[in-house]
Amino acid sequence: MAKQDRAIRTRKAILEAAAAVFDERGYEAAKLSDILARAQVTKGALYFHFDSKEDLAHAVIDAQVSVVPTARPQLSKVQEFVDVGMVFAHRLTRDRVLSGSVRLTLDQGGHDLNRSGPYREWTEILLGLLNEAKERGELLPHADPAEVAPLVVGAYAGLNLMAHALEGDRTSMEHWASSLYHHLLPSIVVPSVLTMLDLEPGRGARALGLGEDVTS
């Protein structure tokens, strides 16, 4: 058990270090030597868990959805749909694995990397919530969950790229996520549900029950 626990901690340290280096430098410029130094592990320890830099990058990409905490259930499925995105935006500047995964998912370097996983997973999560909202009568008759879910995932990708290009980080993502929902939801959500939704910046922390002013 001690060896197993140590192996789990080592893998986690490598993954976090890799995510930080990928986030700072992108896939092409990232070096395994920098990851080793950041994680404070040997080359043998790294290759015990990961076969190559590409394998390590895929592990960071694949971790994107799992590192985002799940918000508390809400009376409205549309609110839960919003909360998925707002928690994501909240955690983006607080979790290096998430931030590194997003950088790799959007990065154009490393053409052999398969970046489709997070897009598919987020779309499936949002689609499930929107389908439930549709069944409960929370969406307007014309609203098509199969179109709305990938549209929101794509919008988040674009907003991430814009925020990083303009500011060098993603600290404005909560603001832009809030704006996205304020403009999108009136066209797909019934008015009685819309008036009850919390779409404001800081919703991610509130959805997690952490309060509004949270730094970690």
Secondary structure in CASP SS format (residue, H / E / C, confidence):
PFRMAT SS
TARGET T0000
AUTHOR 0000-0000-0000
METHOD secondary structure of the structure
MODEL  1
M C 1.00
A H 1.00
K H 1.00
Q H 1.00
D H 1.00
R H 1.00
A H 1.00
I H 1.00
R H 1.00
T H 1.00
R H 1.00
K H 1.00
A H 1.00
I H 1.00
L H 1.00
E H 1.00
A H 1.00
A H 1.00
A H 1.00
A H 1.00
V H 1.00
F H 1.00
D H 1.00
E H 1.00
R H 1.00
G H 1.00
Y H 1.00
E H 1.00
A H 1.00
A C 1.00
K C 1.00
L H 1.00
S H 1.00
D H 1.00
I H 1.00
L H 1.00
A H 1.00
R H 1.00
A H 1.00
Q C 1.00
V C 1.00
T C 1.00
K H 1.00
G H 1.00
A H 1.00
L H 1.00
Y H 1.00
F H 1.00
H H 1.00
F C 1.00
D C 1.00
S C 1.00
K H 1.00
E H 1.00
D H 1.00
L H 1.00
A H 1.00
H H 1.00
A H 1.00
V H 1.00
I H 1.00
D H 1.00
A C 1.00
Q C 1.00
V C 1.00
S C 1.00
V C 1.00
V C 1.00
P C 1.00
T C 1.00
A C 1.00
R C 1.00
P C 1.00
Q C 1.00
L C 1.00
S C 1.00
K H 1.00
V H 1.00
Q H 1.00
E H 1.00
F H 1.00
V H 1.00
D H 1.00
V H 1.00
G H 1.00
M H 1.00
V H 1.00
F H 1.00
A H 1.00
H H 1.00
R H 1.00
L H 1.00
T C 1.00
R C 1.00
D C 1.00
R H 1.00
V H 1.00
L H 1.00
S H 1.00
G H 1.00
S H 1.00
V H 1.00
R H 1.00
L H 1.00
T H 1.00
L H 1.00
D C 1.00
Q C 1.00
G C 1.00
G C 1.00
H C 1.00
D C 1.00
L C 1.00
N C 1.00
R C 1.00
S H 1.00
G H 1.00
P H 1.00
Y H 1.00
R H 1.00
E H 1.00
W H 1.00
T H 1.00
E H 1.00
I H 1.00
L H 1.00
L H 1.00
G H 1.00
L H 1.00
L H 1.00
N H 1.00
E H 1.00
A H 1.00
K H 1.00
E H 1.00
R C 1.00
G C 1.00
E C 1.00
L E 1.00
L C 1.00
P C 1.00
H C 1.00
A C 1.00
D C 1.00
P H 1.00
A H 1.00
E H 1.00
V H 1.00
A H 1.00
P H 1.00
L H 1.00
V H 1.00
V H 1.00
G H 1.00
A H 1.00
Y H 1.00
A H 1.00
G H 1.00
L H 1.00
N H 1.00
L H 1.00
M H 1.00
A H 1.00
H H 1.00
A H 1.00
L H 1.00
E H 1.00
G C 1.00
D C 1.00
R C 1.00
T C 1.00
S C 1.00
M H 1.00
E H 1.00
H H 1.00
W H 1.00
A H 1.00
S H 1.00
S H 1.00
L H 1.00
Y H 1.00
H H 1.00
H H 1.00
L H 1.00
L H 1.00
P H 1.00
S H 1.00
I C 1.00
V E 1.00
V C 1.00
P H 1.00
S H 1.00
V H 1.00
L H 1.00
T C 1.00
M C 1.00
L C 1.00
D C 1.00
L C 1.00
E C 1.00
P C 1.00
G C 1.00
R H 1.00
G H 1.00
A H 1.00
R H 1.00
A H 1.00
L C 1.00
G C 1.00
L C 1.00
G C 1.00
E C 1.00
D C 1.00
V C 1.00
T C 1.00
S C 1.00
END
